[in-house]
């Protein structure tokens, strides 16, 4: 009989969101917005994210928090059950579009 395979850890779940929230909270001097946590969870699940926010609303926070989580998971993949392998390609790009003066 073949061993049952377990489903991969899902960050867009209540358990995944709590893991991200608790991990990020210990590394940032501020409390992230809920929409930032939701976005980071989507990114960690391999879902593309487009965030259109006003100046100062936390667009850079998505990138920062995503990188913090990737670093933490690369050091300790057993944070998730089952342990997460960073199997999706990491090819982040940060664009800043500003009006010309």
N, C-alpha and C positions, 0 to 999 in steps of 0.2 A: 504494500500500500504506500503510495507516495505521500510525502509529508505535505501538509497544508501550507500554502504560501500565505503570508499575511499581507494585508493591504498596506501600501505606503502611508506614512504619516501625512496627515492633511493639516496644513497650517490654517486654512480657512474653516476652522472648526472652533468650538469653544475652548477645547483643550489646547489647540495650536495657538489661538489668539492669546491665551493666558501665558503660554510659554514665551511668546514674543514680547508681550507686555512686561513680564517679570525680568526677562533677560535685558531688555533695552533700558528699563527703569534703573538698573544698577550701573549703567554706563553713560547716562546722559544727565546733565545738570537741570533738566526740565522734564515735565510730564508730557509725553506725546499726545497729540489729538487722536480721538478715536478713528477718524478717517485716515490718518497716517498709519495707524496700526493695521487697519483693514487692508490698506494698499500694500504694506510690507508683507502681510500674510499672502496676498495674491501673488506677489512677486516670488516669494519662496515656494509657492505651489507651481511656478512656471507660467503664470498667467501674465500677459502683457498689461501694462498700466499706463494710462494717459491721464495726467492730473492737470487740470486748468484751474489755477488758483490765483487770487490777487497777490500782489507784492507783500511779502512778510507772512504769508499764510502757512508756509512750511514745505514748499516744494523740495528744497534741498534736504529737508529732514527725511524724505522717502529714501533718497540715495544713501544718506548717512546711516540710517537705521538698517537698511538692507545690507550694507557692507558690514555693520557690526554683527548682525545675525549670521552672515556667511562666515565671518572670522570665528565666531563662537562655535558654530556647528562644525567647522573644519577642525577645531581643537577638541570638541567633545560631541561626536555624532550620536552618542547614546543619550543625549538630552531628550530625544524623541523615542517613542516606542511604536513600531520598530525603529531602530537607529536609521537616521537619514543619511543617504549618500547624496552628495551634491552632484547629481547625475545630469541635471539640465545644464546646458552651456551658460556660462556667465559672460555675457558680452554687454556690459552696461554702457550706456551713452547718456551724457547729460547735455541738454541743449538749453541755451538761454536766449530768448528772443526779446529784444528791447527796441523801442522806437528810437529812430535817429534824431538827434537834436538839430 
